Amino acid sequence: MPKILITLLLLTLSMMLQTTAFADNTDAYFQPVEIHDAIVTISNQDTSGDLRFRIVNDSPGKLTIVGVTNTDNVQSKIMGRIDANNYTELGSITLLREENLDLTTTHIFIRLSNFREPLEIGQIIELKLVLSNGELPFSAHVNR
């Protein structure tokens, strides 16, 4: 058999035996995550507020929240209360597989600021939860 045919045969065989590689971040698009009871409590300036919600991570993997945004690039900080008068900014929150987190009853919330227009009580705003591997759109009710 000529060397070229042997080379082509070996090359074809090696390509057939290779395993397929997948990107690490594809889970963001198929991850079964649910957000419930999302409420933004507005401040006195009406252009900032505190977001609270319940999140259910039904996926077999971890989920890391790094912030919240919208089409107007609202700014967000994940905040945790240390004591009655002091808060600290958290870089992220990680939920393990099949873990739930209720930000409506804990001392953790997401402070939103820099809305272009003042928020109005009763308004529903569209937001995106920013994850380490993608974004999850959701709606939140505005109240005071």
Secondary structure, DSSP 8 states (H G I E B T S, - for coil): --HHHHHHHHHHHHHHH------GGGHHHH--EEEEEEEEEE-TTSS-EEEEEEEEE-SSS-EEEEEEE-TT--EEEEEEE-SSS-EEEES-EEE-TT-EEETTTSSEEEEEE--SS---TT-EEEEEEEETTEEEEEEEEEE-
